Amino acid sequence: MIVKMKKYSFVVLSSKRDEFLGRLQELGLVDVTTTGWEPSEADRRVMLDVERYKGAVAKLRAMASQPEFQAGKPFANGDEAFDRYVAAEEATQNLQGEIARLRKLAEEAQAWGEFDASLIERLRAEGVVVHLFTAQSSDYKRNLAQWSENYTVELINDQAGTACFVVVTGPDDEVMIDAQELKPFSMTASEALAEVAKLESEVESWNSVYASCVASLDMIEQTQGQIVGQLDFSRVARSGRSEAEGALTLMEAWAEEASEKVVDAMLDAEPGLYYIKENPTPEDDTPVKLKNGWFARVFELIGSMYALPKYGTIDLTPLFAPFYMLFFAICLNDAGYGAIILALGLALLAKGGPKMRQASWLSILCGGATVLFGTYSGSLFGMSIPELLGYPSVADSPFLDFQGQFFSIALALGVVQILLGMAVNIYMTIRTFGFMHALGLIGWFMLIVSGCLAMALPMLNEAWVIPGFTTSSIAFYVAVGISLVLMLLLNKPRWNIFANFASGLWDTYNNITGLLSDVLSYIRLFAIGLSGGVLALVFNNLAMGLTGVSEGIGDGSIVGFIGKVIGAAIILIIGHGINLFMSTISSFVHPMRLTFVEFFKNAGFEMTTRTFEPFKKQDKKQ
């Protein structure tokens, strides 16, 4: 559900503003509106510092799992630790750049063998210039005779199709050779590699500093939080509107209704402050905070990828959560794959820490649902569970015939979720605008429900006929008639009957095409679930057929049969790995698409971009 908020309007003496904001930040329960804030140059520098701290924390967290960085002695405070980290980063980056340059030089100089690099400079001082060239071996051999007529040419090395040679000239001679001239090397390959080893030891010498930074990670994060708090303070302080020639500052803020007594007590004790407290209005940009039970809270991760609901509407998370879990299971549609997702979720829950808890439980719930649905549909790593249990066919077993039955079930699930969305839309329309404004929606809802009960249920199962409510019964025609009246004649309050009829016809066209498209979108549940099962079966057949494992040992040796088993295992691991990866992505994305497009649209979802973020001091970057 959406947490109820209270709106506060502050009028504070500008001379007391910073003191008041400091106490408000200490309280940590109020979200101050900062719309229109423009950062100053000082704020921009602080923002850059925050990003630098963020990068340092991320790198140090990655280092914390490596043995060479786990025995450091912490620094005195976070500022010192960060400064030493920056120094270490600058030094090691410079060293790594020089190491990369020397490695490239060594690679290029390798073909020229060992030589005294200073000798080239001494010869130049004596009037003898040594030019270094490379060319393709074929070009060198073809042009050697011509070049030798004008220059002194000496081959140094010829390997891998490249000839390395020198041309000796006087100081003023111009060399006209169609080849690639190189700059003289400052050192040989062995000298460059020796320098690389020396620099690498210098890089390793900085590991002790990094280890101390890792040991000081909590202090660095605490300092980062303080900087973020300073930035928040500056943003809030600059967001107020000055009045009375700068003597007064006007501000807007929000607090949870549950904490308003604590906020009121603090404000009442504040000198030089006048405030007004009121309930939010539809025109306000009210911040949103969600508060759900354990199950729905797990799926807030999915909803947040789209948007939070607008304040004053309904939080749809508890309504779409069971559908999303079911749709994920249908798309993956294999008990074995579900068990892998479930195991990964349990491992993430045990090792991932608090920040990964929500994602862990999402994996556990969706994986567990897949195990149950995959078992019911009779699929285990592409193998048929009914066949493994000895049933002659799926029809003779208690398992679901997914390929033969689920197409219509997928459409039925779509209708159910769309009707739920329409019911939510009707409720919100009645609550916001009144009952009369919802009559058109009620008419459409009645029409669809009547059609489903009278026509769709018997199509799913001939035994599901409702006595007295069939397509030929009076009750059905009465329901359809009432629906048409609501849809075509009472759809717009305060309009005349002719305008309502014209508007109703236009809505009928849009709703029929839109609802048909929405329902047909749910076929993707059947298609994705079927395609994953078919691919799993294909990989099983490939593994058994290509390796000949299905034929048994036969006349071959046990060693040969073991080789076939290993080959089949490799095919199965790679094939099912690829299929699991692709199917999991589809199972994650397509239920999300059905939720955000079909369900949210029919539920009349309204979004907000503002979350409830209290103005408070931060010990750590959240």
Residue pairs with C-beta under 8 A, 6 or more apart in sequence:
1 290
1 291
1 292
1 315
1 318
2 288
2 289
2 290
2 291
2 309
2 311
2 312
2 313
2 314
2 315
3 256
3 257
3 258
3 288
3 289
3 290
3 291
3 612
4 256
4 257
4 258
5 254
5 255
5 256
5 257
5 280
5 286
5 287
5 289
5 311
5 612
6 254
6 255
6 256
6 257
6 260
6 263
6 277
6 278
6 279
6 280
7 252
7 253
7 254
7 277
7 278
7 279
7 280
7 284
7 286
8 30
8 252
8 253
8 254
8 255
8 263
8 267
8 275
8 276
8 277
9 250
9 251
9 252
9 253
9 275
9 276
9 278
10 20
10 249
10 250
10 251
10 252
10 253
10 267
10 273
10 274
10 275
11 248
11 249
11 250
11 273
11 274
11 275
12 20
12 240
12 248
12 249
12 251
12 270
12 272
12 273
12 274
13 247
13 248
13 249
13 272
13 273
14 242
14 246
14 247
14 248
14 249
15 272
16 271
16 272
16 273
17 237
17 240
17 249
18 237
20 270
20 272
20 273
21 233
21 236
21 237
21 615
22 233
23 266
23 270
24 30
24 32
24 253
24 266
24 615
25 229
25 232
25 233
25 236
25 615
25 616
25 617
26 616
26 617
27 262
27 263
27 266
27 616
28 614
28 615
28 616
28 617
29 255
29 256
29 259
29 262
29 263
29 614
29 616
30 253
30 254
30 255
30 263
30 614
30 615
31 253
31 254
31 255
31 287
31 612
31 613
31 614
31 615
32 236
32 239
32 251
32 252
32 253
32 615
33 239
33 251
33 252
33 253
33 254
33 285
34 235
34 236
34 239
35 239
35 285
36 239
37 235
37 238
37 239
38 238
39 47
39 234
39 235
40 234
40 238
42 234
43 231
43 234
43 235
43 238
46 227
46 230
46 231
46 234
47 231
49 227
50 224
50 227
50 228
50 231
52 86
53 82
53 220
53 223
53 224
53 227
53 621
54 224
54 621
56 82
56 85
56 86
56 89
56 213
56 220
57 217
57 220
57 221
57 224
57 621
60 85
60 210
60 213
60 214
60 217
60 220
61 217
63 69
63 210
63 214
64 70
64 214
64 217
68 207
68 211
69 207
69 210
69 211
69 214
70 211
70 214
71 211
72 208
72 210
72 211
72 212
72 213
72 214
72 215
72 216
73 212
73 215
74 81
74 212
74 215
74 216
74 219
75 81
75 84
75 212
75 213
75 215
75 216
75 219
77 219
77 223
78 216
78 219
78 220
78 221
78 222
78 223
78 224
79 223
80 216
81 212
81 213
81 216
81 219
81 220
82 213
82 220
82 223
84 209
84 212
84 213
85 209
85 210
85 213
85 220
87 209
88 206
88 209
88 210
88 213
91 206
92 203
92 206
95 199
95 202
95 203
96 203
98 199
99 196
99 199
99 200
99 203
102 192
102 193
102 195
102 196
102 199
103 192
103 193
103 196
105 185
105 186
105 187
105 189
105 192
106 189
106 190
106 192
106 193
106 196
107 189
108 182
108 185
109 185
109 187
109 188
109 189
109 192
110 189
111 156
111 157
111 159
111 162
111 164
112 132
112 156
112 157
112 164
112 185
112 188
112 189
113 156
113 157
113 188
114 188
114 190
115 185
115 188
117 184
117 185
117 186
117 187
117 188
117 191
120 130
120 184
121 184
123 129
123 130
124 130
124 171
127 170
127 171
128 168
128 170
129 168
129 169
129 170
129 171
129 173
130 166
130 167
130 168
130 184
131 166
131 167
131 168
131 169
131 175
131 181
132 164
132 166
132 181
132 182
132 183
132 184
132 185
133 164
133 165
133 166
133 167
133 177
133 179
133 180
133 181
133 182
134 162
134 163
134 164
134 165
134 179
134 180
134 182
135 143
135 162
135 163
135 165
135 178
135 179
135 180
136 161
136 162
136 163
137 158
137 161
137 162
137 163
138 161
139 163
139 178
139 179
140 155
140 158
140 163
140 165
140 179
141 163
143 177
143 178
144 153
147 153
147 167
147 177
150 176
151 167
151 168
151 169
151 175
151 177
152 167
152 168
152 169
153 165
153 166
153 167
154 165
154 166
154 168
155 163
155 164
155 165
156 164
156 165
156 166
157 163
157 164
158 164
167 175
167 177
169 175
175 181
187 195
213 220
218 620
221 619
221 620
221 621
222 619
222 620
224 620
224 621
225 617
225 618
225 619
225 620
225 621
225 622
226 617
226 618
226 619
228 618
228 621
229 616
229 617
229 618
232 615
232 618
236 251
236 615
239 251
240 249
240 250
240 251
241 249
241 250
241 251
242 248
242 249
242 250
243 249
243 250
253 615
254 280
254 286
254 287
254 612
255 263
256 289
256 612
260 277
264 277
267 273
267 275
280 286
280 311
280 312
282 312
284 311
285 608
285 610
286 311
286 312
286 608
286 610
287 311
287 608
287 610
287 611
287 612
287 613
288 308
288 309
288 310
288 311
288 608
288 610
288 611
288 612
289 611
289 612
290 297
290 300
290 308
290 315
290 317
292 300
292 315
292 317
292 318
293 318
295 318
295 321
295 365
296 317
296 318
296 321
297 317
297 358
298 321
298 358
298 361
298 362
298 365
299 317
299 320
299 321
299 324
299 325
299 362
300 317
300 358
301 358
301 359
301 362
302 320
302 324
302 362
302 592
302 595
303 316
303 317
303 320
305 592
306 592
306 596
306 600
306 607
307 607
307 608
307 609
308 607
308 608
308 609
308 610
308 611
309 315
309 316
309 605
309 606
309 607
309 608
310 606
310 607
310 608
311 608
312 432
313 428
313 605
313 606
314 424
314 427
314 428
314 603
316 424
316 599
316 600
316 603
316 605
319 420
319 424
319 599
319 603
320 417
320 595
320 599
323 413
323 417
323 591
323 594
323 595
323 599
324 591
324 592
324 595
325 365
325 366
325 369
326 369
326 373
326 413
327 413
327 525
327 587
327 590
327 591
327 594
328 366
328 369
328 370
328 587
328 588
328 591
329 338
329 366
329 369
329 370
329 372
329 373
329 374
329 587
330 373
330 406
330 410
330 525
330 526
330 528
330 529
331 525
331 528
331 529
331 532
331 583
331 586
331 587
331 590
331 591
332 338
332 341
332 370
332 374
332 529
332 532
332 583
332 584
332 587
333 370
333 373
333 374
333 377
333 379
333 402
333 528
333 529
333 530
333 532
333 533
334 370
334 374
334 379
334 380
334 381
334 382
334 532
334 533
334 536
334 583
335 370
335 371
335 372
335 374
335 375
335 379
335 380
335 385
336 374
336 379
336 380
336 381
337 370
337 374
337 381
337 532
337 536
337 576
337 580
337 583
337 584
338 367
338 368
338 369
338 370
338 371
338 372
338 373
338 374
339 367
339 371
340 367
340 580
341 363
341 366
341 367
341 370
341 584
342 363
342 364
342 367
342 368
342 370
342 371
343 367
344 363
344 367
345 360
345 361
345 362
345 363
345 364
345 365
345 366
345 367
346 360
346 364
348 356
348 359
348 360
348 363
349 356
349 357
349 360
349 361
349 364
352 359
352 360
366 587
370 587
374 380
375 385
376 399
376 400
377 399
377 400
377 402
377 406
377 529
378 384
378 385
378 386
378 394
378 397
378 399
378 400
378 402
379 385
379 402
379 533
379 536
380 388
381 536
381 540
381 576
382 533
382 535
382 536
382 537
382 538
382 539
382 540
382 576
383 540
384 394
385 399
386 393
386 394
386 396
386 397
386 399
389 397
391 397
391 399
394 400
394 401
394 404
395 401
400 406
402 526
402 529
402 530
402 533
403 530
406 525
406 526
406 529
406 530
407 523
407 526
408 459
408 460
409 460
409 526
410 522
410 523
410 525
410 526
411 519
411 520
411 522
411 523
412 456
412 460
413 522
413 525
414 518
414 519
414 520
414 521
414 522
414 594
414 598
415 448
415 452
415 456
415 519
417 522
417 594
417 598
417 599
418 448
418 515
418 518
418 519
418 598
418 599
418 602
419 445
419 448
419 449
419 452
420 599
420 603
421 598
421 599
421 600
421 601
421 602
421 603
421 604
422 441
422 444
422 445
422 448
422 602
422 603
423 445
424 603
424 604
425 441
425 602
425 603
425 604
426 438
426 441
426 442
426 445
428 604
429 437
429 438
429 441
429 604
430 437
430 438
434 493
436 490
436 493
437 493
439 486
439 490
439 491
439 493
440 486
440 487
440 490
440 491
440 492
440 504
440 507
442 486
443 482
443 483
443 484
443 485
443 486
443 487
443 488
443 490
443 491
444 483
444 487
444 511
446 479
446 482
446 483
446 486
447 479
447 480
447 483
447 484
447 487
448 515
450 469
450 476
450 479
450 480
450 483
453 466
453 469
454 466
454 469
454 470
454 471
454 473
454 476
455 471
457 464
457 465
457 466
458 464
458 465
458 470
468 475
469 475
469 476
470 476
487 504
487 507
487 508
488 500
488 501
488 504
488 505
488 508
489 497
489 500
489 501
489 504
490 500
491 500
491 503
491 504
491 507
492 499
492 500
492 503
495 503
518 597
518 598
518 601
518 602
521 593
521 594
521 597
521 598
522 594
522 598
524 590
524 594
525 590
525 591
525 594
528 583
528 586
528 587
528 590
532 579
532 582
532 583
532 586
535 575
535 579
535 582
535 583
536 576
536 579
538 575
539 571
539 572
539 575
539 576
539 579
540 572
542 571
542 575
543 549
543 567
543 568
543 569
543 571
543 572
543 575
544 550
544 568
546 567
546 568
546 571
547 564
547 565
547 567
547 568
547 571
548 564
549 561
549 564
549 565
549 567
549 568
552 561
553 561
